[in-house]
Amino acid sequence: MNQPNKETFSFAIDRQKEIYLEGVSGRRPIVPVHPQDLEAKAKTVMSAKAFAYMAGGAGSEATMRTNLDGFERWKIVPRMMRDVSLRDTSVELFGQKLPAPFLLAPIGVLDLAHEQGDLAVARAAAATGVPMIFSNQASVAMEKCAAAMGAAPRWFQLYYSKSNELVESLVRRAENCGCTAIVVTLDTTMLGWRLRDLDLAYLPFMEGRGIAQYVSDPVFQRLMEQSVFPGNTKRSITADTIISVLNLMYHYPGGNFFQNLFSGKPAKAVRTFINIYSRPSLTWSDISFLKSITKLPVILKGILHPEDARRAVSEGADGIIVSNHGGRQVDGAIAAIEALPGVVAAVEGRVPVLMDSGIRNGAHIFKALALGARAVLLGRTYTYGLAIDGQRGVEAVINNLKADFELTMGLAGCKSVEEISRDNLAT
């Protein structure tokens, strides 16, 4: 008589056990497991302005809702009597083997969530082996984050500025920091109409936050010194004006408070950044320039239309990220998960397709992979973990999502990412 194989305990089983054993001692998770509770708790520890910036979307936020609702269209069809005692969640992407099919999306101004911001996320990414995509709008320069990560994998997000010289400088720095891919965000050549931020009249960049990649860049420093602005910038002086100026002196990522106060650099840096950070005239020819200055894979983020996907591949893109920027740019846009199958079909396997926008749980990750995504990007979820418990909070979110995905995959009858396919879904 054949004996059943000895059960193989997995990361997911161990994660469940860890939480339940803590419960025996009366301790519940500091970082909530349920996505809605996670967001709700983060709201209690963040300022109103910070939470609005992180949690909000464009206009009526219809795209944010559509991103979540889009996943409900697809239903997982579990298969039975398959040996899933050994489960492998790893995936290979651009020559690197990742422990799970997700990365940490680039999110700017992370110090709004926690004072250690990007550094806490970098350390959490390194501890879990999940790649971090350094944000171009970071609160900490990429060199410091790279130093905190050791040999752990990381990519760099590029906002294509109006200066090709600055673009090249940022790319060179990313290469020197050990980044193994450049992610070009295409859908933020202008800021979307974000009602939460507008109602609070708040943009963190005006406080000198989220511009660390710029003020640490020698090309930006030179452009800043060469910048000439109109002289008529007088505004009425109120208590709020004084507070705003003090915030700028405090948050500006260079020098100390008193140096900043008397140097005049923070105000000039902010104005230079506002004038240069994005390029509304961005076209496909700019991608050709980028390809000419780096040998790293160039991945285009923000693709939703199949024709754009075909054009991206023909222009030399090495990968595509299907994304609507988490609903932060165009109100009423198509959900990323709805756009995914069309983009995958258009690409015809020539380059990897990734996806973000709306990923909240393991089932979402499974569905995205079943529809052809090679991996997904996590966004707001890890930011909320950061707000609640710093580095440990980010690690908790990563571990929970990895466990959730592993269980979903196994219970659906798949023992590896390679086995997940469209046949696992129904509508």
C-alpha positions in Angstrom: 0.0 0.0 0.0 1.4 3.4 -1.0 1.9 5.8 1.8 0.9 9.5 1.2 3.9 11.8 0.9 4.9 13.6 4.1 3.2 17.0 4.1 5.6 19.7 3.1 5.1 22.9 5.2 5.2 26.1 3.2 5.7 29.8 3.7 2.0 30.2 3.7 1.3 27.5 6.3 4.1 28.9 8.5 2.7 32.4 8.2 -0.8 31.3 9.3 0.7 29.3 12.2 2.7 32.3 13.3 -0.4 34.5 13.4 -2.6 31.9 15.1 0.0 31.1 17.8 0.3 34.8 18.6 -3.5 34.8 19.0 -3.2 32.1 21.7 -1.3 34.7 23.7 -3.9 37.3 23.0 -1.9 39.2 20.4 -3.5 40.2 17.2 -1.5 41.4 14.1 -0.4 45.0 14.5 -0.8 45.3 10.7 -4.3 44.2 9.8 -4.6 41.4 7.2 -7.8 42.6 5.7 -7.2 45.2 3.0 -10.0 47.5 4.1 -8.9 47.3 7.8 -5.3 47.9 6.6 -6.3 51.2 4.9 -8.6 52.2 7.8 -5.8 51.8 10.4 -3.3 53.6 8.2 -5.7 56.5 8.1 -5.7 56.8 11.8 -1.9 57.2 12.0 -1.4 59.5 9.0 -2.2 63.2 8.8 -5.3 64.2 6.8 -3.1 65.7 4.0 -0.8 62.7 3.9 -3.6 60.2 3.7 -5.4 62.1 1.1 -2.3 62.2 -1.1 -1.6 58.5 -0.7 -5.2 57.1 -0.8 -6.8 59.5 -3.3 -7.4 59.3 -7.0 -8.5 61.4 -9.9 -11.9 63.1 -10.0 -14.8 61.1 -8.6 -12.3 58.2 -8.1 -14.4 56.0 -10.5 -11.2 54.5 -11.9 -10.1 53.4 -8.4 -13.5 51.7 -7.9 -13.3 50.2 -11.4 -9.9 48.7 -10.7 -11.3 46.8 -7.8 -14.6 45.9 -9.4 -12.7 44.6 -12.5 -11.3 41.7 -10.6 -14.8 40.6 -9.6 -15.6 39.9 -13.3 -13.2 37.0 -13.3 -13.9 33.9 -11.2 -11.3 31.3 -10.2 -12.2 27.7 -11.0 -10.4 25.5 -8.5 -9.3 22.1 -9.8 -9.2 19.0 -7.5 -7.1 15.9 -6.9 -3.8 17.5 -8.0 -0.7 17.1 -5.9 0.1 20.6 -4.6 2.0 19.5 -1.5 5.1 21.3 -3.0 4.3 24.8 -4.1 6.7 27.2 -5.9 5.7 30.9 -6.0 9.0 32.0 -7.6 9.2 33.6 -11.1 12.1 34.7 -13.3 12.0 38.2 -14.7 14.8 39.8 -16.8 17.3 37.1 -15.7 16.5 37.4 -11.9 14.6 34.8 -9.9 12.1 36.4 -7.6 10.6 34.7 -4.5 7.1 35.7 -5.5 5.5 37.2 -8.6 5.3 40.8 -7.4 7.5 43.9 -6.9 7.0 47.0 -4.8 5.7 49.8 -7.1 7.4 53.2 -7.1 5.6 55.5 -4.8 6.7 59.0 -4.2 6.9 61.0 -0.9 7.0 57.9 1.3 8.0 60.1 4.3 4.3 61.2 4.3 3.6 57.7 5.6 6.6 57.2 7.9 9.6 59.3 8.8 12.0 56.6 7.6 10.1 56.5 4.3 12.1 55.0 1.4 14.8 53.6 3.7 12.3 51.5 5.6 10.8 50.2 2.4 14.2 49.4 1.0 15.2 47.4 4.1 11.9 45.5 4.0 12.3 44.7 0.3 15.9 43.4 1.0 14.7 41.3 4.0 12.0 39.6 1.9 13.8 39.4 -1.4 11.0 41.4 -3.2 12.4 44.0 -5.7 11.8 47.6 -4.9 11.4 50.1 -7.7 13.0 53.3 -6.5 10.6 56.2 -7.1 11.8 59.2 -9.1 9.8 61.3 -6.5 11.5 59.7 -3.5 12.2 61.3 -0.1 15.6 59.6 0.1 18.2 59.6 -2.6 18.6 56.3 -4.5 22.3 55.9 -3.3 21.2 55.7 0.3 18.5 53.2 -0.4 20.8 51.1 -2.5 23.4 51.0 0.3 20.7 49.8 2.7 19.7 47.0 0.4 23.0 45.3 -0.2 22.8 43.0 -3.2 19.0 42.8 -3.1 17.2 43.4 -6.4 16.0 46.9 -7.3 14.8 48.9 -10.3 14.5 52.6 -10.9 11.4 54.5 -12.0 12.0 57.4 -14.4 9.8 60.4 -14.8 10.9 61.8 -18.2 11.8 65.4 -17.4 12.2 68.3 -19.9 16.0 67.9 -19.7 17.6 65.0 -21.6 20.7 65.8 -19.7 18.9 65.3 -16.4 17.3 62.1 -17.7 20.7 60.7 -18.6 22.2 61.7 -15.2 19.4 59.9 -13.3 19.8 56.8 -15.5 23.6 56.7 -14.9 23.0 57.0 -11.2 20.5 54.2 -11.3 23.0 52.0 -13.1 25.7 52.8 -10.5 23.3 52.0 -7.7 22.8 48.4 -9.1 19.3 48.9 -10.5 18.7 46.2 -13.1 15.8 47.9 -15.0 14.5 51.4 -15.8 10.7 51.8 -15.5 9.4 54.8 -17.5 6.1 56.2 -16.2 4.2 57.4 -19.2 0.9 58.5 -17.7 2.0 61.4 -15.5 3.2 64.0 -17.9 0.7 66.2 -16.0 -0.9 65.7 -12.6 -4.4 64.4 -12.7 -7.3 66.4 -11.2 -7.2 65.0 -7.7 -10.0 66.3 -5.6 -8.8 65.3 -2.2 -5.5 67.1 -2.7 -7.2 70.1 -4.3 -9.7 70.5 -1.5 -6.9 70.5 1.0 -4.8 72.8 -1.3 -1.9 70.5 -0.6 0.9 69.2 -2.8 3.9 67.8 -0.9 6.4 68.9 -3.5 5.7 72.5 -2.5 7.2 71.6 0.9 10.3 70.2 -0.7 9.2 66.7 -0.1 9.7 64.0 -2.7 12.5 65.7 -4.6 15.5 63.9 -3.1 16.5 62.3 -6.4 16.6 65.8 -7.9 18.5 67.8 -5.3 21.1 65.1 -5.0 21.7 65.2 -8.7 24.6 67.3 -10.1 22.8 68.2 -13.3 19.7 69.3 -11.4 21.9 71.4 -9.1 23.4 73.2 -12.1 20.0 73.7 -13.8 18.7 75.1 -10.5 21.5 77.6 -10.3 20.9 78.6 -13.9 17.1 79.0 -13.5 15.6 82.5 -13.7 12.1 83.0 -12.4 9.7 86.0 -12.8 10.2 88.5 -10.1 6.6 89.1 -9.2 6.1 86.2 -6.7 4.7 88.2 -3.8 1.9 86.7 -1.8 0.1 87.8 1.3 1.9 86.7 4.5 -0.3 84.7 6.9 0.4 82.2 9.6 -0.1 79.4 7.1 2.5 81.0 4.8 5.0 81.0 7.6 4.2 77.4 8.5 4.6 76.4 4.8 8.0 78.1 4.6 9.2 76.4 7.8 8.0 73.1 6.5 10.0 73.7 3.3 13.1 74.5 5.3 12.6 71.3 7.4 11.8 68.8 4.7 14.2 70.0 2.0 16.6 67.1 1.6 19.8 69.0 1.7 21.7 70.9 4.4 20.1 71.6 7.8 17.3 73.8 8.8 19.3 77.0 9.3 21.4 76.5 6.2 18.2 76.0 4.2 16.6 79.1 5.8 19.4 81.5 4.8 20.6 79.9 1.5 17.4 80.3 -0.5 18.1 76.9 -2.1 14.9 75.1 -1.0 12.5 77.6 -2.7 14.6 77.6 -5.9 14.8 73.8 -5.9 11.0 73.5 -5.6 10.4 76.0 -8.4 13.0 74.3 -10.6 11.5 70.9 -10.0 7.9 72.1 -10.7 9.1 73.6 -14.0 11.2 70.6 -15.2 10.0 67.3 -13.6 7.6 66.2 -16.4 7.5 66.4 -20.2 3.9 66.7 -21.7 5.5 66.6 -25.1 6.8 63.0 -24.5 6.7 60.9 -27.7 8.0 57.6 -28.9 11.2 59.2 -30.1 12.1 59.9 -26.5 12.1 56.2 -25.8 14.7 55.8 -28.6 16.9 58.3 -26.8 16.6 56.4 -23.6 17.4 53.1 -25.3 20.6 54.8 -26.7 22.0 55.7 -23.3 21.5 52.5 -21.3 21.8 48.8 -21.7 19.4 48.1 -18.9 15.9 46.8 -19.8 13.5 49.7 -20.5 10.0 49.0 -19.2 7.1 51.3 -20.1 4.5 51.8 -17.4 1.0 53.1 -18.1 0.1 51.2 -21.2 -3.6 50.4 -21.5 -4.4 50.2 -25.3 -3.3 47.3 -27.4 -2.0 49.6 -30.2 0.2 51.4 -27.7 1.5 48.0 -26.6 2.4 47.0 -30.2 4.1 50.4 -30.7 6.0 50.0 -27.5 7.5 46.7 -28.6 8.3 48.0 -32.0 10.1 51.0 -30.4 12.3 48.6 -28.4 10.6 48.4 -25.1 11.8 45.4 -23.1 8.7 45.1 -21.0 5.3 46.7 -20.4 3.4 47.5 -17.2 -0.4 47.7 -17.7 -1.4 50.4 -15.3 -3.7 53.4 -14.8 -1.6 54.8 -12.0 -3.9 53.3 -9.4 -6.7 55.5 -10.6 -4.8 58.7 -9.9 -4.6 60.2 -13.3 -7.8 59.8 -15.5 -11.2 59.6 -13.9 -13.4 57.0 -15.6 -10.5 55.1 -17.2 -10.6 51.4 -18.0 -9.5 49.1 -15.2 -6.0 47.7 -15.5 -7.2 44.2 -15.2 -9.7 44.8 -18.0 -7.0 46.2 -20.2 -4.5 43.3 -19.5 -5.8 40.6 -21.8 -5.8 42.9 -24.9 -2.3 44.1 -24.1 -1.0 40.5 -23.6 -2.5 39.5 -26.9 -1.0 42.5 -28.7 2.5 41.8 -27.4 2.3 38.1 -28.5 4.9 37.0 -25.9 7.7 39.2 -27.3 8.2 41.0 -24.0 7.1 40.4 -20.4 3.8 42.1 -19.4 3.4 43.2 -15.8 0.3 44.8 -14.1 -0.5 47.2 -11.3 -3.6 49.2 -10.1 -6.0 47.6 -7.8 -4.0 44.6 -6.4 -5.2 44.0 -2.9 -4.9 40.3 -2.2 -3.6 36.9 -3.4 -6.7 36.2 -5.6 -6.0 39.5 -7.5 -2.4 38.4 -8.1 -3.6 34.9 -9.3 -6.1 36.4 -11.7 -3.6 38.8 -13.2 -1.2 36.0 -13.8 -3.9 33.8 -15.3 -4.7 36.6 -17.7 -1.1 36.8 -18.9 0.8 39.0 -16.5 4.3 37.8 -15.6 4.2 39.6 -12.3 2.3 42.5 -10.5 3.3 45.6 -8.6 2.0 46.3 -5.1 1.3 49.9 -4.3 -0.9 51.4 -1.6 -1.0 48.2 0.4 2.7 48.4 1.4 2.4 52.1 2.0 -0.3 51.5 4.5 1.9 48.9 6.2 4.7 51.4 6.3 2.5 54.0 7.9 1.4 51.6 10.6 4.7 49.9 11.6 7.6 51.2 9.5 9.8 48.5 8.0 8.1 45.7 10.0 4.8 46.9 8.6 6.0 46.7 5.0 7.4 43.2 5.7 4.1 42.1 7.2 2.1 43.2 4.1 4.6 41.5 1.8 4.5 38.3 3.9 0.7 38.3 4.1 0.3 38.8 0.3 2.9 36.1 -0.4 1.1 33.6 1.9 -2.4 34.5 0.5 -1.1 34.1 -3.1 0.5 30.7 -2.3 -2.6 29.4 -0.7 -4.8 30.6 -3.5 -2.5 29.1 -6.1 -2.4 25.7 -4.3 -6.1 25.6 -3.6 -6.8 26.4 -7.2 -4.9 23.3 -8.2 -1.6 24.9 -9.3 1.7 24.0 -7.7 3.7 26.7 -9.5 3.3 30.0 -11.2 4.0 28.3 -14.6 0.8 26.2 -14.2 -1.5 29.3 -13.8 -3.4 30.0 -17.1 -6.6 31.4 -18.5 -8.1 27.9 -18.0 -8.1 28.7 -14.3 -10.7 31.5 -14.8 -14.3 31.8 -15.8 -16.5 34.9 -16.3 
